[in-house]
Amino acid sequence: MTSAPLPRVRWTSALLLAALGAGTVRAGRRLRAVPVLPAAPPDAAGLPGAAGWRLLTAPGVEPDAATFLAARAYADREGLRVLDLLPADLHTERVLGLLRLVDPAGYRQDRLGEGRGAGFAVLVAEEVLARAGVEPGGPRPEPAELMALVRRLKEYAAGATGLAVAPDLSRGRTAGPPGAGAAAARARVAELRAQGLPPGVVSAAQLAGLALLAGAAVRQGRWGAAAAGLYWAQPYLALGGPGSPLRPADLARATAARPVRSLCGAVRTGLAAAGQAGTGGPDTAAVAASYRAGLAGGTDRFFEPRRSDCPWCGSERLAVRVRVPDLLQGKPGRFTLERCGDCGHVFQNPRLTPEGLEFYYRDFYDGRGGEGAGRVFGRLGGAYRQRAEMLLPYADPASWLDVGTGHGHFCNAARAVWPRTRFDGLDMGDGVLEAERRGWVEAGFRGQFPEYAEKLAGRYEVVSMYHYLEHTRDPLAELDAAATALTPGGFLAIELPDPQSRMAGLLGPAWLPWFQPQHQHLMPAANLREALADRGFTVLAEEHGRAHQGNDFFGAVALTATRLGPDPDRPWGPPATAGARVRAGAVRVAAVPCFAAAAVLDALRTAAARATDGGNAYRMLARKDTR
């Protein structure tokens, strides 16, 4: 007698089941972590009114006085300055979307996390509005505008922003579920952009996921049907359990019609996003005209004459290490990095003039590219914490200057490690002044570090330079400035790309840390140790594996995709054509599986870097001698 064969496992369906199951459990766990406003105190009538606070609501949302007072009492008790209020009958897909983006359990503690809200009502301290430059008067903001506002306000209340369910707050007639009209699709596109999400990519990902589910359901038997069924029932499974703080009014309808709604919504969103492609703000034409004027005479004037000797040791044994175009933004120009045969120093030769640096930095960290750069920096919280923790065995500093601070992301994150330390920041861009307004640094200095050195002499117990020296025209002068600004016995913390990384040779021009044209110098660790010793520093700690940035393969795919399919709407490029848009779109689609594979390879590479203490970057901590 033979036993019946076991049902064949379909791995695609099994993976879909695992992913959907994990997502369902995660959504339920996060939902249960959303706090609920307690009822207004019995003596609510005797509490202070709106002094010092504003409750901003979308059209159709009419909170009563009890809800306002309960929200204010909760914010005061929890030490919050921004509180997003969720209606108890919030629509199903909006709840699921919010829970995909935010983990309520760690939302407040994540100082670098993006602000998230439902787009209905937000309680804000007036001093936060003032620092953020927000005038609360005028027409009521639409849901997308409120979502964008919460993202902005969290930057000014990094550790004091929260969300909560307001049981008596109704969504009213605002922001209903996705409709069938063009207006609803445009609203969805606006909301995705307000949350920092690219609508076209989100739509494409949804359609790809639905196609994968449909294929599994049709071709992979009971396993595929189980995966499709779990997707169908996911809203009810995640949100319909006992004790849920939210009870979406449309939960039954949204669950029953989910596949159709999701398909139609993704298609409409994609079409609406495509229809808006290439439509920039009112200053787009002016920006493009400015770039055309700047490039009218070519790029030769952006470069100094080539030098024949090494700027680090003076040797004339130079060899070309790599030649690359601008793979970061796709601006015109070609850049050469040369390596010294004696000391191993790698430097840009010919290097950019100050005018050239201004041209190639423009719209990267601010302007057109500011939001994307801020998002990348905001996701480096783990690295920032490791940098801050490197000092733990050696000191408890009262004062810290972060040079090259940008918008102050490191200082903001490092407060979780050093809450009593005063953090100041210095940078060339306006971002350092914004960091001061946000409260991420106590004082922001805008300018060149060597020019500030004497003014800051002996003021700081710690000076940090994280991925800064490689951007400077004269790294040795920057080290001199650090020695001047430090107190005797103070500490200098540095992190740099490692030009001796094996990945530099493997990936060639696509190795991200070359970062041309911004990186002017890449110095081996031995060179930096010697330069520090010459300036009276003793190296206390050096890390290579822990400093590794897990982006070698992902960065290579991104740079290659930029080279093959540049953004057709870049203002420094030729006017966008239909062919350029199709090419860029095709490259992005083709790059998706490459990015997935790169993420796996980077995870393996990071594990190897940690195990062997050999990565693509290194950190040093040095103490200034007291003699």
Order of alpha helices (4+ residues) and beta strands (2+ residues): alpha-beta-alpha-beta-alpha-alpha-beta-alpha-alpha-beta-alpha-alpha-alpha-alpha-alpha-alpha-beta-beta-beta-alpha-alpha-alpha-beta-alpha-beta-alpha-beta-alpha-beta-alpha-beta-alpha-beta-alpha-beta-alpha-alpha-beta
